[in-house]
Amino acid sequence: MGFRITPSVLNADLANLNAEIARIPSCDAVHLDVMDNRFVPNLTFGLPVVEKVRAGTDKMLDIHLMIAEVDRWAPGYAEAGAESVTFHIEASDAPVKLARELRTLGARASMGLRPATPIEPYEDLLPELDMVLLMTVEPGFGGQSFLDIMLPKIRRTRALLNKHGGDIWLQVDGGVSLATIERCVDAGADTFVAGSAVYSAEDPDAMVAELRAKADAHAH
């Protein structure tokens, strides 16, 4: 299994995003956290910033929408050229319609779940998706500690994905670091959002490589 490291720029210098993205050339994608101060208690940036980032990098853009009214806003990110768009199931009124719309626009459709949201009620949606994102901290702020209580949920999600087949990525987001990535690999995750672990490192790209190597070594 090839593991993917998708660093979050939440802890980077948000005023110089393209320069910060240039510091992680070996990443598999750049994870952009869009927050509206409604769905989560924090405000980051929106579509105009993502459009500027898109113009400045050819890296895969992995958009994580932590916003209300996501059915209305998510397609714009696909139209802007983001390769992957994650909507939170708690904010979507018509998730199947939205997932299909994102795919039609050329983006991978991804469903995000807060820590307290179970995966089981959404099993029937899985064939509509290209990725499931499980929050392993309460969404809103970077630098939080990984919630070990989420490991059984990662395992249950992996079992459902295996049951349905297809190539659906399982992403974990929150508190991923050299200290926690092995536990996530054990539980079945294959795609990892690391924010503060990467951008607080002296050499962010070396940390991306270290995280990938640790995941690879643990899988064999």
N, C-alpha and C positions, 0 to 999 in steps of 0.2 A: 504493500500500500504506500502510495506517495503522500507524504504529509505536506500540508500547505501552511505557510506562515503569512498571516495577513495583518501587519502591524496597524494599530490605530494611531492616528495623528492627534488624538485628543490631548495627549500630554506633550505634544511638540509645540513649536512656535507657530501659532495659528496665523500670525501676520505674515509669515514667510513659508506658506505651505509647499510651494513647488520646490523651494530650496531644501526643505525638510524631507520631502519625498525623494529628492536626489541623494539623500544620505542612506537610503535603504535599497540600493539597486538590485539586491538578490531576493527581495521579497516576492511572494507569489501574487500578491494583490495589495492594494492600499485600502485600508478600512476607514471610511469617513462617517463619523457619527453626526447625524443631523438631529438636533434637539430643538423643541419649540417652546419649552417652559410650560407646556400644558400636559402632554403625556408623561413627561419627566420634569423634575424641578431644576432644569438647567437649560441654558440657551447657547447654541453654538453658531451654526451657519446654515445657509439654505442653498437653494438652487443656483443663484448667481455665483457663489463661491465655487460650487462643484463644477460649474461650466468653465470657470477660470482654471481650475485644477486640470480638468479634462484637456484644455488647450495646451497645458504645459507639460503633460506627461503621457507616455504611451503605455504606462503600467495599467494593469487591470484595476478598475475602480469597483470596490465592494462597498455599496452604500447601505448604511444601517439607519433606517428611518425610525427614530423614537419620537413620533409626532402624532397628534390627533388628526382626524379626517384624512387618514393615509390613502384611502381609496381615491381621493381627489388629487392628491399631490404626488403620489409615487410614480405615475406614468411619465411625468416630466423629467424624472431622473434617468429613465431609460431613454427617453428622446434626446437627452443631453449626451448620451453616449456611454453611460455607466454599464459595465458588463454584468453586474449583479446588483439587484435591488432587494433589500430585506424590509418587509413590512411586519409590524407587530400584529399578531392575531387579535390581541385585545383591543386594537384600534380600528380593525377592519370590519365593515358591515357586510361586505361581499367578497370574501377572500378568493373564492374560485374564479370569479369574474376578474379580479385584480391580477391574480397569478397568470391567467391566460392573456390578459392585456399586456403584462410585462414581457411575456414570452413572444407575443406577436410583435412587440417593438424591438425585439432582438436582445433582451436582457435575460439573465438567469433569474428565475423567481424564487425568492427565499422567504420563509416564514420565521419570525422571531417570537420567542416566548420568554416572558418574565420568569423569575425563579419560582413563583407560586403557581404558575399556570401549568397544568398537567398536559402531557402530549397525547394521552389516549383519546380524548374527544375529537382529535383532529386527524386520526389515522386515515380516514377516507380522503383527506386532502393530499396525502403524500404523493400520489401519482401526478399531481398538478405542479409539484415543486422540484427545484433543482438543488435546494439546500434548506436545512433546518438550522437556525441559530438558537442556541440555548444560552441565556444569560446566567453566568455563574457568580454574579453580584447583582444587587438591585441597580437597575439602569439609572444613569443620570450623571455620574461622576467617575473620572478615572482614578487609578491609584488605590482602589479598594482591595480588600483581601478576598481570596478565592473561598467560595462557600462549599466545603466538602459535602454538605447535605445534598448537593446537586448531583453527585456522582451516580447514585441509583437512577436518577432521571435520565442521565446520559446513556446509561446501560439500557434502560427500557426503550429509549428512542432508537438506539442502534439496533435492538432486536426487531423493532417495527420496520425500520428501513431494510434490514436484511430479509424480512418476511415479504416485503413488497418488491424487492429487487430494483434494478435500475441503478443509475449512478447519481444518487442523491448525497451531497456532501453533508457532514455533520460538524457544524462550527460551534466552538465554545468561546465565550466572550466574557472576560472579567477575571482579573487576578491571575492570568496565565503567565507563568514565569518558569525559570529553570527548576524551581522548587515544586511546581505543581503540574508541569506538562506531562510527566510520566503517568500520573493518576488519570489524567484525561485520556491519554492513549489507551490505558488499561480498560477504561470504561467504554471506549469505542469511538472517540472523536477523531477526526482526520484533518480538521481545518481549525487553526488557532489564531485568535485575535490577541495580540500582546501589545499593550500600549506603553505603560510606564516602564515595563521591563526593558523595552527596546529603547525608548527615548531618554531614559535616565542612564543608559549605558554610555560609557566613554566613546565606544564605537558602535552605533546602532546596527550597522550592517553585520558586524561580527556577532552581535547578539542574535540577529535573525538566523545566522548560520549555526550558532550554538544550539538554539532552540530546535531547529530542524534536525541537527545531528542527534540531539538527545532523544527526540521522538523516534527517529529512525532506529537508533541503537536499542531502544526499549521494545520496539515492535518485533525484533527478530529473535 
